[in-house]
Amino acid sequence: MNFRKIQWIFVIAFIFLDLFLLTTYLRQSDAITLMTDKSDANTTTAILRNIKSDRIQYGHVSDEHSKGYYVSAPVDNSLRHETDKLHNQTTSFEDNILQATFTTPIKVGQTQQAARKKLASLLADSSMILHGDKYAYNAHLSSKDVMVYTQKFYDRPVLFKGGQIRFNIHDGYVDSYSQGYIAKYNTLREEQVTLSQERALIWLYQYKKITSDSTVLWSQLGYSRLLKANGNRIYIPTWTFAVKNNVSGVVQYRRVNAFTGAIFNGDDNNITK
């Protein structure tokens, strides 16, 4: 047997050896990934079981992930220069939030359906509401006494009073409202993946932000204010949970940074109050 034939035999042998080792590695890697995924699933199932055993009711929660942005918006005071367009109301400002009281209260009816229909026509009238077409009704934030309309960033509601209109309703009449307006905004970074609703609930539970004997009334992924810097407000995707204590009846609003899982401390009055 000559040297060249021996060379080829070794080359072919090394190729088969490499293929064997590669196949073995890939199988082990797939097995490790499967075990990790199974372990994570088991851990999630165990935590959800603990939540239920603590008499915390939450309904269905999704394990699907969404995407979002860091958003920057300059502090806007353009409404101050447009109030002369408004009729049948007196206005003032508090922290760039327009506070308006109707000279003659407007009848909207006793039902939410009737009120929404009337408010839709009100929002379409620029002599009554400024930039009303920029807001959409938010059922989660609304009640029989306050109906809330929010602006949106990339199809997600702004869960901060700086991007909301809140109509105050008494006995079938809207007598006043507050309005925050974000005229311009832009993204600071590329789109990023957000936590799932399920994972956000688990974070709240593990950080003891949901107590036993509670009910999660609703949860929503939207944009909340993170900080204010250099004349701009920075907003991030946030999971907001409305949690009712079944003993006291008190409802608190818990927020989770949908990028990092960090918990916002305190009960944020900027959400609905």
Helices and strands as residue ranges (DSSP letters): H 3-53, E 56-57, E 67-68, E 71-74, G 78-81, G 83-85, E 89-94, E 97-107, H 112-123, G 132-134, E 136-137, E 146-150, E 152-153, E 156-157, G 161-163, E 164-170, E 173-179, E 186-187, E 192-193, H 197-206, E 214-229, E 232-245, E 251-257, E 263-264
